[in-house]
Amino acid sequence: GIEDLGDDPEELEFVTAVEKYLADNKCHYWYYYADKESEVSYLAPLNEKGLKPNFTDVWHPDERIGISTIETAVKAFVKKHLVIDNCEVEIQDGESFEESYKSFKEEQDLRGEGSKVRIEFADDVVEELSRKWKLSTEEVLKKLKKTIQ
């Protein structure tokens, strides 16, 4: 676990960030830097070479990720990096669950047989999808389970 990484000097920055993240209840950002050509266009911290990151991970404190998590994470990101205090978050169905699952399985297969992950659907996610799809939670769960068989 994280305790084992703490003994590795090369992992100290990461371990410190994770410990800080786990200690509070707000979004944190992990910035990845590459080169000048791939810098982000929004406000972001510069590294020691004066470069902006090429992408940013958002670490959200929710234990489970659902639609409301995505909305609050986007709003926090927009406020911090785009300096927009109030924004409307609209979640569009760009990729179907089936396409997402297929992509997930392809990635999983690349990692080998030992990396199989058991898929479960969190109650709060099922409830959010129930409201969005206007179906009962049982119908949503049935639909979700059918897509991974």
Residue, then its C-alpha position, 0 to 999 in steps of 0.5 A: g500500500i501507500e505505506d510501502l511507497g513511503d520508504d522509496p525516496e523517488e515516491l515521496e512527492f506522490v506519497t505526500a500528495v496522497e496523504k494530503y488528499l486523504a486528509d481533507n475533503k476538497c479537490h486536488y490536482w496532479y499536474y503532468y509536464a512534458d514540453k512547451e508544445s503540449e502545454v495546457s492553455y488554462l491557468a496552471p502552475l509552472n514547473e521548475k523549467g517554467l512550463k505549464p502541464n500537458f494535462t491535469d488529474v483531478w483527485h476528488p474526495d468522494e469515495r464513489i464516483g457518480i454524476s454529482t462527483i463529476e459535476t462538483a469536480v468540473k465546477a471546482f476545476v473551472k473555478k480554479h483554472l478558468v476563473i469562472d465562479n458559476c458554470e453550468v455542467e451538462i453531461q452529454d452521452g458522448e460514449s455509450f456504456e458498452e463502448s466504455y466497457k469494451s475499451f476498458k476490457e481491451e485495456q485490461d487484456l493488455r495487462g494480462e490475465g492476472s489483472k481481471v477486475r470485478i465490476e460492481f455498480a455503486d448504489d449512488v451511481v445506480e440511483e443517479l442513472s435511475r433519475k437520469w434515465k427515468l427507470s427504476t433502480e432495478e431496471v438500471l441495474k439489470k441494464l448495466k449488468k447486461t452490458i458486461q456479460 
